[in-house]
């Protein structure tokens, strides 16, 4: 069955099964994709690069640092802070 779905959909499935607390290192994730698709790979580096690019361009995935990838749904959207909310007013002691 995994042979019939796209690499990015399979990556989504693998990460979903891993769970929120388990983002995966990109090479491990991509090697799992290749194995599940029974994909014959002539050049592993090229295959990793191709699948990495697809994952990177898909908004369902989020790079969480140190080569780890998770699902965007796992993380709250970033909120922007305004300068006024981070600036404290200091009264002089005079």
C-alpha positions as CSV (number, residue, x, y, z in Angstrom):
1,X,0.0,0.0,0.0
2,X,2.8,2.5,0.8
3,X,4.1,2.1,-2.7
4,X,0.9,3.9,-4.1
5,X,1.1,7.1,-2.0
6,X,3.5,10.0,-2.5
7,X,6.7,10.4,-0.5
8,X,5.4,13.4,1.4
9,X,2.1,11.7,2.2
10,X,4.1,8.8,3.5
11,X,6.3,11.1,5.6
12,X,3.1,12.6,7.1
13,X,1.9,9.2,7.9
14,X,5.2,8.1,9.5
15,X,5.4,11.3,11.6
16,X,1.8,10.9,12.7
17,X,2.4,7.4,13.9
18,X,5.6,8.5,15.7
19,X,3.6,11.0,17.7
20,X,4.0,14.6,18.8
21,X,6.8,14.0,21.2
22,X,8.9,12.2,18.6
23,X,10.1,14.4,15.8
24,X,12.4,12.4,13.5
25,X,15.8,13.1,12.2
26,X,15.4,13.8,8.4
27,X,17.7,11.0,7.2
28,X,15.9,8.4,9.4
29,X,12.5,9.7,8.1
30,X,13.6,9.6,4.5
31,X,15.2,6.1,4.8
32,X,11.9,4.9,6.3
33,X,10.0,6.4,3.3
34,X,12.4,4.7,0.8
35,X,12.0,1.3,2.6
36,X,8.2,1.5,2.8
37,X,8.0,2.4,-0.8
38,X,10.3,-0.4,-1.8
39,X,12.1,2.2,-3.9
40,X,15.3,1.2,-5.7
41,X,17.8,3.9,-5.1
42,X,20.9,4.3,-7.2
43,X,22.2,7.3,-5.3
44,X,21.1,7.7,-1.7
45,X,22.3,11.3,-1.4
46,X,20.2,12.3,-4.4
47,X,17.2,10.5,-3.1
48,X,17.5,12.1,0.3
49,X,17.9,15.5,-1.3
50,X,14.9,15.0,-3.5
51,X,12.6,13.9,-0.7
52,X,14.0,16.5,1.7
53,X,13.1,19.2,-0.8
54,X,9.5,17.9,-1.1
55,X,9.1,17.8,2.7
56,X,10.6,21.3,3.1
57,X,8.2,22.8,0.6
58,X,5.1,21.2,2.2
59,X,3.5,23.3,4.8
60,X,2.3,20.3,6.8
61,X,5.9,19.8,8.0
62,X,8.0,21.9,10.4
63,X,11.8,21.8,10.9
64,X,12.2,21.9,14.7
65,X,16.0,22.2,14.8
66,X,19.1,20.0,14.7
67,X,17.8,18.1,11.6
68,X,14.6,17.1,13.2
69,X,11.2,17.3,11.5
70,X,7.7,17.2,12.9
71,X,4.2,18.1,11.9
72,X,3.1,21.7,11.8
73,X,-0.1,20.7,13.7
74,X,2.1,19.7,16.7
75,X,3.3,23.2,17.3
76,X,1.4,26.4,18.1
77,X,1.7,29.2,15.5
78,X,4.4,31.7,16.3
79,X,3.0,34.9,17.7
80,X,4.6,38.2,17.1
81,X,5.3,40.4,20.0
82,X,4.9,44.1,19.7
83,X,7.5,46.4,21.1
84,X,5.0,47.9,23.5
85,X,4.2,44.5,25.1
86,X,7.9,43.8,25.8
87,X,8.9,47.3,27.0
88,X,8.6,48.1,30.7
89,X,7.9,51.5,32.0
90,X,10.3,52.6,34.6
91,X,9.4,55.5,36.9
92,X,12.3,57.6,38.3
93,X,12.8,57.7,42.0
94,X,12.9,61.5,42.2
